[in-house]
Amino acid sequence: MGQVLHGCATTTEAVRRAIQNSQESLRALANRYGINQKTVRKWRNRSSATDLPTGPKKPRSTVLSVEEEAVVVIPPAYIAAARRLSVCPAGDHPASHALLAASLPATPRDQPVAGKKFKAYPIGFFHIDIAEVRTEEGKLYLFVAIDRTSKFAFARLEDAATVHSASTFLNALIQAVPYKIRTVLTDNGVQFCDQPSRRNGPTARLRMHMFDKTCREHEIEHRLTKPNHPWTNGQVERMNRTIKEATVKRYHYDHHDQLRRHLADFLDAYNFARRLKTLKGLTPYEFICKQWTIEPKRFKLEPIHQMPGLNT
């Protein structure tokens, strides 16, 4: 671990050098490293294993001439006056209008409308989702949960995304959180629920899905997102992206244990050290401790004893 990759990289420098030195076919190399044959061909035709800079070597407008670009650079006061009169001093070229508009400060009319906020809930409402990640050893499944209110995050890596691993993850989440979990929100994946066509049959009602059994044992309400509406579970989708950007999209891992250790370190740093604007400058665990002083009945144990440091 330690090599920094750009956001869209699918290979490391070691893999690229191995491709350049190999005599195997494009298909064989693509299957070995889990990449596209076009990627194999690209690196085989290059002499270097480093990324090339992207973008134009000399940036310039693709629609304006040099003279028109010079005309656009005019005093801000004149631009504002021209805007009030709906007149473009650089002529009638549409690209000139676009450049002038981009150079102006945003007015209240131009400001984006703030999105609708989440409904306020007390702590204990968790969003849960699954993401796929990879190391040199192969594929793993990342189970992630985040509290809608406290932003406390919990994650585990599993070898398979099955009903059993989803239930095991929920049990681990219950043990890790110092307060009572009231509600969990998941998508309609087979790991979390029966498919709609089989959900109301007599067999499904008798045996009950394993994840729902775990929820019932701990008196947790299990809610499902509306099909084809992933934004309903947007908080955990965003947390998935944050974790990936800090781990597998940035570093190369030779084996699964490296990723597990780095994931644990990242979650500790996030939960106990990262101050969030939405929590008014508190870390997720500081917010939990504050809630314990306000509503101690929601807690199974005193959360201060779980904080890392001299008192642990």
ABEGO torsion letter per residue (X at the ends): XGBBBBAABABBAAAAAAAAABABBAAAAAAAAGBBAAAAAAAAABABABBBBBEBABBBBAABBAAAAAAABBBAAAAAAAAAAGBBAAEABAAAAAAAAAABBBBAAABBBBBBBBBBBBBGBBBBBBBBBBBAAEBBBBBBBBBAAAGBBBBBBBABBBAAAAAAAAAAAAAABABBBABBBBBABAAABBBAAAAABAAAAAAEBAAAAAAAAAGBBBBBBBBGBAAAAAAAAAAAAAAAAABAAABBBABAAAAAAAAAAAAAAAAAABBBAAAGGBBAAAAAAAAAAABAAABABBAAAABBEAAX
